[in-house]
Amino acid sequence: MESSLRNHLKGKVIEIIKGGAVSEVEVETSAGIITSVITTRSVERLGLKVGDEVFAAIKASEVSIEKP
């Protein structure tokens, strides 16, 4: 697996909420739970299911910091 993305977190799929066009995939990582919204077609193409080991690849064009 090669990618230009630099932020990869290994984790386990803990929930998949399938929709008609898009689905939510929750991944438990060492940094916490990450939710990704991807196409349902991608969920099916990857054969994703609860319990699968995956990598969450993160690309952010902007990260804001706020202090309450």
Secondary structure, 3 states (H helix, E strand, C coil): CCCCCCEEEEEEEEEEEECCCEEEEEEEECCEEEEEEEEHHHHHHHCCCCCCEEEEEECCCCCCCCCC
